Amino acid sequence: INCTRAERPQTAVVKPVLEQADAYGRSRLGAGQRIQVEFVSANPTGPLHVGHGRGAAYGASLANLLRAAGYDVHNEYYVNDAGRQMNILATSVWLRYLELGDAGFEERFPANGYQGDYVRDISTALRNEYTDRFEQGIETVFADLPADEGQPGGDKELHIDGLIERARTLLGEDDYMLIFDAGLHRITADIRDDLAEFGVEYDEWYSERTLQTSGRIDECIERLQKSGHVYADNGALWFRSTDYGDEKDRVVVRDNGVKTYFAADIAYHMEKLERGFDRVIDIWGADHHGYVPRVKAALAAIGDDPSRLDVLLVQFAVLYRGGEKVPMSTRSGQFVTLRELRHEVGNDAARFFYVLRKCEQHMDFDLDLAKSQSNENPVYYVQYAHARICSVYRQLAEKNLAWDSANGLANLDKLGESHETDLMTALTRYPELIEAAARNHEPHQIAYYVREVATAFHTYYNAHQFIVDDADLRDARFALITATRQVLKNGLQLLGVTAPDTM
């Protein structure tokens, strides 16, 4: 009878990690399945703020996670380049432009206008390029408009809508659209740059305008009409969303003939499903929770399968600095931009902190903690584990020694310390964790996992020497910490976080 000693189950993980390297943990769970992930999609009416940042970090990490699990993933940003909010922006830009020629306009700026400094920057650029081309007198602009908020009988919504129509009339459609596009293109370009610098890339930037120019919105409304789920009332066209459990029916075409955001959203989702994705994932802010059932209802009404659409809601991130809550108001321009956050705490801390919780959970973002270089800062703690392993290699070289990989793999049976078995056991969990996190759309599992691996390594580091006289044991330990370094790097990459060699 020939007897051989079985390899410890824990040590069996080291070799595949070293052999597969960056591919370790990846699976074919989603092989052959196409998934579209649409996320951020903020209206191009201003810079991205920290709330958008959480959706960006979550969406990008989820897409990376799904790819690691074998899915064919298409990242998409839906550009809301049409509709009322963009008209409010265009009118705000025009009024700030007029203010540069007549200071009296500043006092008449609408309560419902966009007031951030970025609006003034766009207006200044227009003034520099076109001088007085869009000039109008203050009385001409405001004559006979509904009163603004704060005035007797004032209504800010009627006032801004009146200003939009006045701008269109006085400027003419060509000049109005020139101002409209100046704001749109400047802000969209800023959003693109901001996200790219944040490590968030898209396969497609889909324009809402194309739905209008291509006739897809009209086609969608026709399908709703044929299905018998729309009706006319007071000149408007309504979708019978109450047939699907909604609290009230929803307008798809207003009494003035203008199609609503809801109509465009139905058409966009109809078009998405027609592109052949097996699943479509929308990542929205938590304030859109009531919007989910009516979009699914509309898809069912036009004959599409609403189960192919998953909507994941991301709670807002609340910033704290020095223990005090940082105020946020987009319309007034009082908010912390994503760019400001990145410059303050760095991309790595922002990306990691944003995915530390489930997307539907409330999140407090402690700026002071994110900047600290301490074990209490989770991203610093994990990155330091990776850098610490790299430092051990440098120490080895300083002693004129080298790691023999083959010898290390041949002597893994020498790794019998409890800290070693704990670390190897943690490494074996990585592939199954990828699949579980992908199925459940939970990149926070990866964040917690790399922190667990970092803890196991730091504990091991503090308890044992790696550069020992016994060459076989030394090489085996280097094989283990090399595998650990690789898994930390792989996990951090899924979250869009770097794995530094030095810190």
FITOR-231751 format. One record per residue: residue in one letter; x, y, z of N, C-alpha, C in turn. Coordinates in pm, whole numbers, plus 50000, padded with zeros to 5 digits. Layout:
! residues N
aXYZXYZXYZ ...
This chain:
! residues 503
i500854988250000500005000050000500895012350000 n500695021049903501435033549896500635044549966 c501225050850063500575061550138501245074850105 t500415084750079500935098350057500205107850149 r500905118250188500305128050276499455137850193 a498225139350229497335148450156497755162950182 e497665170850079497965185050093496885191550178 r497285200450267496295207450347495345215050255 p494035214550280493085221650194493405236450183 q493865242350294494135256750291495295260250199 t496345252150200497525255350120497255254049970 a496215246849935495915244649793495545257549721 v495215268149795494795280549731495985288449677 v497155286649734498275295349700498695293949554 k498815281749507499285279549370498355285749265 p497025283249270496155289549169496165304749173 v496315310449292496385325049298497615329949223 l498765323649248499995327849183499935325349032 e499345314348991499285311048849498295319948773 q497135322348834496085329948766496265345048781 a496945349348884497265363548907496015372248900 d495975381748805494845391048796493525383948767 a493575372048710492355364848676491805356748793 y492555355948902492095347849015490785353649071 g489835344949091488535348749144487485350749038 r487905352748914486925354748807486235341648773 s484975342748730484215330548702483445332048572 r482745321648534481895321748415480425321048453 l480125325948570478735325848617477795332248517 g478165343748463477285350948372477645349348226 a478415339248191478865337548052477665337247957 g477755345147849476715345447748475565354947779 q475615361647893474535370847931475005385247921 r474175393447854474495407647836473675415947936 i474385424648006473725433248105474105447748078 q473095456348077473365470648069473225476548209 v474225484448249474165491248377474155506348349 e473035512748382472905527148363472975533848499 f473915543148515474085549148648474575563448638 v474405570648744474605585048759473525592448679 s473715593848546472705600148459472115612848519 a472955620648587472485633248646472165643248535 n471115651248556470805661848461472025670748443 p472385674148320473545683048299473185697548327 t472725700048449472355713648491473345719248592 g474385711648623475385716348718476405705448743 p477465708648816478495698748845477955687148928 l478615675848919478255664549002478565667749149 h477635664049236477885666149378478155652649446 v478355653049577478765640949648477695630149645 g476445633949628475385623949616475545615949488 h475855622849379476115615949253477335606949266 g478295611249348479515603449364479245589549417 r478285588249509477985574949562477415566049452 g476515571549370475975563649259477035559849159 a477995568949137479085566049043479975554849094 a480365555749221481235545549279480545532049284 y479275532249325478525519649333478315513649195 g477885521849099477615516648965478865511148898 a479975518348908481225513748846481715501048912 s481615500249045482075488249116481175476249083 l479875478649074478955467749038479265462748898 a479505471848804479835467748668481115459448666 n482135463848741483385456148750483135442248808 l482305441748909481985429148976481265419648882 l480305424848807479565416448712480495411248602 r481415419548557482395414948456483265403848514 a483675405448639484505395148702483755381948714 a482425382748720481605370648728481225365448590 g481785371248485481615365748350480545372248265 y479865382448315478825388948236479445398548135 d478745400348024479105410347924478365423147963 v479105433148013478485444948074478675457347986 h477605464947973477605477347894477255488847988 n478205497848014477965509348101477355520748019 e476305526948072475635537447997475245549248087 y475365561248030474935573648096473825579548010 y472665581748069471525587647999471585602748018 v471845610047910471995624447917470635631047899 n470125637048005468845644147998469065657747933 d469225657747800469535670047728468305676247665 a467155673447725465895679647681465025681247805 g463975689347793463035690347904463145703047985 r462285704148084462095716648158463335720948235 q464015711648304465175715748383466275721548295 m466445716148176467455721648086467025735348035 n465715737348019465235750647980465435760848092 i465275756348215465545765148329467025768948332 l467895759248304469315762248299469625772448190 a469085770148069469355779247958468885793347990 t467725794448051467195807648088468045813948197 s468525805948292469405811048397470695816448337 v471255809248241472485813748174472245826948103 w471125827948032470795840247959470645852148054 l469955850048165469755860948261471065865448324 r471965856148352473275859948404474085867348297 y473905863448172474535870548061474025884948055 l472715886748068472135900148067472605908448186 e472815901748298473285908448420474665914748399 l475485908748313476815914248285476725927648213 g475575930148146475375942848077474515952648155 d473725947448248472825955748328472705949448466 a473325955448566473345949748701471945948248760 g470975955448704469605954448755469015940548742 f469535932548651469025918948632469305910148754 e470365913248828470705904848943469575904449045 e468945915949068467855916449165466615909249116 r466505907348986465315900848928465545885948896 f466715880848936467005866748904465975857748973 p465375848348901464255840448956464655831249070 a463735829649165463985820849280464205806549235 n463655802949121463735789249072464855787248970 g465705797448953466805796148859467995788948921 y468945784848836470185778648884471175789748920 q471655789549044472385800949096473875798549120 g474375786949086475785784049111476725792649029 d477945793649075478955801449004479225796048863 y479015783248844479255777248712478335783548606 v477135788148648476215794848554476825808048510 r477405815348605478065828048570479255825648477 d479975814848498481125811848412480685809648268 i479585802248250479075799748115478605812848051 s477935821148131477435833848081478575843148041 t479625843348120480785851648089481425847247958 a481515834047938482075828947813481215833147693 l479905832847711478995837247604479195852147575 r479315860247680479505874647663480815877447590 n481855869947626483155871947562483125868147415 e482355857847381482325853247242481335860847156 y480175864447213479105870347131478795884847166 t479545890747256479335904547303477855906947334 d477185916047258475805919647293474755913047204 r475095902047140474175895647045472845891847109 f472855887747236471625882947301471025893447394 e471435905947378471025916547469469535919747457 q468885922247571467495926647579467365935647701 g466425945247695466195954147806465435947347919 i465655951948041465065945448158463535946048156 e462985957248110461525958348105460945948948000 t461645947547890461175938447783461145924047832 v462155920347908462275906547956461175903148056 f460895912348149460005908948261458575914348246 a458275921448140456955927448125455845917048127 d454855919248215453615911348221453845896548255 l454965893148318455185879348359454465876548492 p454095864148519453565860748652454585864348759 a454105868648874454995872848982455815861049033 d457025864149079457925853949133457615851549281 e458235841349336458095838149477458545850149561 g457795853049668458135864249755457395876949719 q456735877049603455925888349561454455885049581 p453595895049596452165892449615451595883549504 g450995872349546450425863049450451465855749367 g452695855849414453795850049337453775834949329 d454245829749220454365815349197455645813149118 k456655807449184457965806149119457925797248996 e457035787048997456975777948882456395785148761 l455305792748780454715800248670455675811048621 h456415816948716457345827748680458475822348592 i459085811348631460205806148551459715800948416 d458545794648414458005790048285457735801948193 g457245812948251457035824948172458335830548117 l459395830148199460705834848154461265826148042 i461025813248052461495804247945460835807847812 e459535809647816458815813347693459265827047643 r459515836447735459975849647695461345848747629 a462215840447684463535838647624463425833047482 r462595823147465462405817147332461895827647233 t460935835847279460325845747190461305856747152 l461995862247251462885873547227464145869447151 l464655857747181465905853147118465675846646982 g464525840746965464325832346848464905818646874 e464405808546805464785794846837466275792146818 d466865798146712468275795346685469185800546796 d468985813246836469835818846941469515812647077 y468245809347099467895802747226468625789447236 m468625781547128469295768547132470805770047139 l471335781147088472765783447101473145784847248 i472325792547322472565794147466472305780947538 f471225774247500470885761247558472065751647545 d472605750647424473695741247400474995745547465 a475185758547482476395763147551476425757847693 g475275758847761475195753447896475295738347898 l474575731747809474565717147802475965711547778 h476645716747676477935711047638479005713847742 r478965725847801479965729247904479815720048024 i478595718148070478385710148191478565695348163 t478105690548046478295676448012479775673048001 a480545681847941481985679547930482625679048069 d482155687748158482685687848294482345674848366 i481115669948346480705657348408481545645748354 r481755645548224482575634948164483985634848224 d484575646748231485935647648286485965643448432 d484985647948508484925644848650484855629848672 l483975623248598483805608848615485035601148567 a485625605548457486835598848407487965599948509 e488105611648571489125613348674488825605048799 f487565601648815487145593348928487265578448895 g487755575448775487915561548733486635555148684 v485665563348643484365558248597484245560748447 e484175550048370484095550948224482785545048174 y482325550348062481075545648002481305540847860 d480525530847822480555526047684479695534847595 e478725541447654477825549847573477245561047657 w477145572847595476425584347650475205586347562 y474045582647614472815582147534472035595147550 s471745601747440471065614647441469545613147443 e468905619847539467445619947543466865626147416 r467565635947360467065642447238466875632647123 t467735622347119467615612847009466285605447013 l465725603947133464405597547144463345606047077 q463505619247086462535628247024462735628846873 t463995630846831464255632546688464025619646609 s464205608246677464015595346608462565590846607 g461715597646683460305593946687460005582546782 r460985578546865460745567146953459715570347062 i459645582847107458645586247208457245585147148 d457085590147025455785589046958455415574346938 e456395566446901456145552046882455695545447011 c456335549347121455995543847252454565547447290 i454195560047268452835564547303451805557247216 e452145554947089451235547447002451025533247053 r452095527047101451965513447156451085513447280 l451215523847362450355524947480448895526747440 q448675534747337447305537047290446695524147235 k447465516747159446965504247102446655493947211 s447405494947321447175485347430445955488947513 g445395501047490444215505247563444515510447703 h445795513847729446165518247864446365533247876 v445945540847776445985555447786444605561047754 y444335572847804443065579647776443305594647778 a442395601947711442485616547705441585622647812 d442085633247875441295640447975441805654747985 n440895664347966441245678647971442395682147877 g442405676047761443405679147660444715671847676 a444905664747788446155657447812445935642447788 l447035635347769446985620747751447555614247876 w446795604847932447155598648060447385583648044 f448385578548117448635564248124447895558648246 r447145547848225446365541948335447285533648426 s448155540348496449075533148584448365527448706 t447175532448737446405526748848445995512348819 d445945508648691445655494648657446755485348708 y447905491148738449045483248783449415486248928 g448475492249001448685494449144449235508049181 d449455517049084449945530349116448835538249185 e449225548349264448245556049340447405565149252 k447935568949136447165577249043447705575248902 d446905578948803447355578048665448375589048636 r449175587048531450285596148502450175602048362 v450485614848352450425621748224451625617848137 v451345614948010452425612447915452525623647810 v451395630347783451415642147695450565652947761 r451175664647788450445675447854449425681747760 d448575690047817447515696347736448075705947631 n449335710147648449965718747546450715710747440 g450575697447445451205688847347452615684547380 v453155689547490454525686047529454545672447598 k455435663947554455565650547612456345651547744 t455945643647842456535644447975457835636547986 y458555638948096459745630848126459375616148131 f458215613348187457785599448201457665592748065 a457105599847967456975594247832458345591147774 a459295600347794460655598047744461295586147814 d461065584747943461655573648018461095560147972 i459805559847944459225547247893459875543747760 a459985553747672460585551347540462035546847553 y462765552947646464165549247665464295534747710 h463455530547802463525516747850463025506947743 m462055510947665461625502747552462795500647457 e463515511547428464635510847336465775502447393 k466005503547525467055495447589466795480647569 l465575476347599465245462147589465335457247445 e465065466147351465145462247209466585459947165 r467535465347241468945463647203469475449847239 g468645441647300469025427647320469715424347450 f469675433547546470255430347677469375420147748 d470015410347811469245400647888468645407048013 r469415416348071468935423748186469395438148175 v468555446948229468885461148233468845465348379 i469935471348426470015475948565470065491148565 d469115497348632469115511848653469535514548796 i470445523948815470855528048949470375542348969 w469385543949056468745556849078468915561449222 g468695574149244468655579349379467425574249452 a467535573049583466445567349663465165575449654 d465265588349616464065596549603463215592649483 h463695583449400462935578749284462175565749312 h462065561849439461465548849469460035547749416 g459285558449418457915557849369457825556949218 y458915559749150458945559849004459105545848946 v459665536749028459985523348979458765515648932 p457705514249015456565506148971455865511648848 r455855524848830455145530048713455925527848584 v457285527848591458065524648472457885509948436 k457925501348536457695487048510456275484748456 a455315492148509453935490848463453815494848316 a454495505748278454435510248140455075500148046 l456185493948089456815483548006455865471847985 a455175467948091454195457048079453075461047983 a452655473647990451545478347907451885478247759 i453165480547724453535480547582453985466647536 g453885456847625454175443047587455575438347614 d456385446347684457725442147721457695434847855 d458775427947885458865420348010459525428848118 p458755433948215459345442648317460325435548409 s460315422248412461245415048500462685416148450 r462855420648326464205422548273464835435448323 l464045443548391464545456148446464715454948598 d465925457548646466195458548789466535472948821 v465875478448921466175492048963466755491549104 l467985496449118468675496549246468725511049295 l468265513149417468175526649472469345529449565 v469975540949544471135544849623470755556449715 q470955554449842470675565149938471715576349926 f471275588149965472165599749959473295598350061 a474445603950028475575604050121475615617550193 v475695616950324475755629150406477185631350452 l477715642950421479095646050457479185651950597 y480245648050669480545653950799481995658450801 r482215670450848483565675750863483685681551003 g484665676651081484815681351218483585678551303 g482905667651272481715663851348480465671451309 e480565680951214479425689051172478955684851033 k477635684351017477055680750888477285692050788 v477705688350666477945698250561476645700550485 p476165713050476474875715750409474955713450259 m473815709650201473745706950058472465712750000 s472575720149889471415725149814471865727749672 t471425719249578471905720249440471435732949372 r470145736049384469595747449312470245760549355 s470465762049486471055774349536472555775049509 g473125763749468474565763349442475395760749566 q474745757849678475465755049803475615739949819 f476645734349759476865719949770478335716949750 v478735705149798480105700649780480135692149653 t480945696049558481015688549433481825675849452 l481605666449361482395654149364483865657449345 r484155667349260485545670949237486195676349364 e485465684449439485995689649565486255678349664 l485335668749668485525657249758486765649349718 r486935646949590488085639149544489385646249576 h489385659449558490605666949587490915666949736 e489885666349818490105666949962490555653550019 v489885642549980490195629650042490905620049947 g490905623049815491525614149718490515604349659 n490795600049537489905590649469489735577649546 d490855572349596490795559249660489875559349781 a490025569149866489185569849986487735571849948 a487485580549849486115582949807485475570249751 r486175563349661485615551149601485355540549707 f486285538949801486145528449902485045531750001 f485035544050051484015547850150482615547050092 y482465550649965481145550649903480515536649897 v481345526149891480775512749877480895504450005 l481115511150116481255503750242479905498750294 r478825504450245477495500150288476675495550169 k475615487950197474665484650093474125497650033 c473835497449905473435509749837472165515749896 e471265507349948469995512449999470095517350143 q471265516150203471445520650340471935535150343 h471465542350445471905556050467473415556050492 m474085566650446475535567050459475995580550513 d476805580250618477505592050669478955591050624 f479435601450556480805601550504481625610950591 d482515605150670483365612750762484635617050688 l484705629650652485835634650575487145633650652 d487095636250781488305635550862488855621350869 l487955611550884488385597650887488965593450753 a488325597750644488785593950510490185599050481 k490575610050544491905615750522492955610750619 s492515603950724493445599850828494315588050784 q495545587950833496455576750807496525568550935 s495485560650957495395552651078494645539851048 n494715530351140494025517651122492505519251124 e492025530651177490585532951179490055536451040 n490935540950953490545544150815490615531250733 p489475525650692489495512250629490285511550500 v490235521850416490975521050290492465521950316 y492875530350410494305531150446494775517850501 y493955511550583494295498950647494515487950543 v493645487550443493775477250339494965480150249 q495085492550204496205496050116497545494050187 y497575496750316498805495150392499235480450396 a498265471350398498605457050395499335453750265 h498835459050153499485456650024500875462750023 a500985475150068502285481950070503265475050165 r502755469750272503605462950371504225450450310 i503455443150231503975431150165505095435250069 c504865446149996505895451049904507165454949979 s506995460450098508165464450176508975452350221 v508305441050245509005428850284509905424250169 y509435425750046510265422249929511505431149923 r511325443849953512475452849952513475449050061 q512965445050176513845440650284514625428150242 l513945419250169514595406950122515755410550029 a515505420049938516555424049843517715430749915 e517425438450019518485445150095519405435050163 k518875422950189519675412450251520335403550146 n520225407950019520805400449907520235386349897 l518945385349926518235372649914517165373949806 a516705362549757515655362449656514655351549691 w513425353749644512365343849668512335333749554 d512365321049591512275310149494510835305249494 s510105309149392508665305949386508425290949384 a509155283949300508945269449289509225262549421 n510275266749487510595260649617509535264149720 g509005276049712507955279949805506715271449789 l506325269149664505135260849638505385246449680 a506605241849669506935228049706506955226049857 n506995237149933507115235950078505945242550154 l504805243150088503645249250153503195241450277 d503595228750283503205220850400503855225950529 k504845234750515505495240450633504655251750696 l503595255950625502745266850674501665261150765 g502045258750888501115252650982500685261651096 e501205274051103500815283051209499355287351192 s498685289951302497275293651295497055306351213 h497975315851222497845328251144497955325350995 e498745315350961498895311650820497655304650768 t497135295250845495925288250800494725297750794 d494665307050888493575317050884493645325450757 l494845329550721495025337750603494695329950477 m495175317650469494885309550351493395306450340 t492745303950452491305301450450490565313550394 a491015325550431490395337750380490585338850229 l491765335350180492025336150036491135326649956 t490835315050011490005305349938488575310449917 r488135319949999486755324749990486535334449875 y487605339649818487455350449720486615346749597 p486865335649530486055332549411484565331149439 e484215324449547482785322849577482175336249619 l482985344749679482485357849719482165366349596 i483005365549493482745372849368481365369249314 e481065356349308479785352049253478625356549341 a478775355049471477695358949562477445373949555 a478505381849554478355396349548477755400749415 a478125394049306477565397349175476075393949169 r475705382349219474295378449219473425388449296 n473965393049408473185401649498473415416549475 h474245419849375474535433849345475105441049467 e476095434849531476605439949658478125441349658 p478645451849594480105453749597480645456549737 h479765460249831480265462449967480845449650026 q480395437949976480965425350024482465424649994 i482865430249881484285430149844485065439449937 a484475450949968485135460350059485365453950196 y484355447150246484505440550376485495428950367 y485485422050254486385410550239487845414950238 v488195425250160489605429250155490065434550290 r489135440450365489505444850499489765432750589 e488995422050570489195409750647490545403450613 v490895403250485492185397750443493325406450498 a493135419550494494155428550548494365426150697 t493275423950770493385421150913494165408250937 a493825397950858494525385050873496015386650843 f496335394750741497755396550709498475404550818 h497885415750860498545423950963498805415751091 t497835407351124498005398751242499165388951222 y499225383251104500305374051068501665381351071 y501695393251013502925401151006503455404251146 n502555407651236502965411451371503405399451456 a503005387351412503295375551493504505367551444 h504885369351317505935360751262506915368551175 q508115363351163509125368351071508985361150938 f509125368250828509065361850696510465358750644 i511395367550674512765365450627513515357550735 v513345344450730513965335350828515135328050763 d515965321650846517135314550794516755302250714 d515675295450754515225283350684514685287450546 a515435284350441515065288650306513725282850262 d513455270250300512185264050259511005271150324 l511095273850452510015280950522509895295250471 r511035301450447511015315250397510315316050261 d510665306850171510035307150039508535304050048 a508165294950138506745291550154505975303750206 r506555310650301505865322550354505785333550249 f506805334850168506745344850061505705340949956 a505545327949934504485323649842503125327849895 l502935326250025501655329850087501425344850083 i502415352850119502165367250122502065372949979 t502705366249882502545370349743501115367849696 a500575356449733499175353549701498245363449769 t498585367049891497775376749965497795390249895 r498985394349855499115407049783498265406949656 q498265395849584497515394949460496005396049484 v495515389249586494075389649615493655403649661 l494485410049741494175423749782494095432949661 k495055431449571495065439649450493815437049365 n493465424349347492305420949265491025426849324 g490875425449456489675430649520489595445749513 l490715452649537490725467149529490435472049388 q490925465049287490665469049149489175468649117 l488465459049170487005458449148486325470849202 l486875476549308486285488349370486845501249313 g487735500249215488325512049157489345518749247 v489985510849334490955516149429492335510749395 t493355519149408494705514949374495315506349486 a496325498549447497055490249543498495495349544 p498835504849631500155511149629501265502049679 d502465504049625503635496449671504275502649794 t504095515849808504655522849924503595532249979 m503685535050107502765544650170503545552250278 
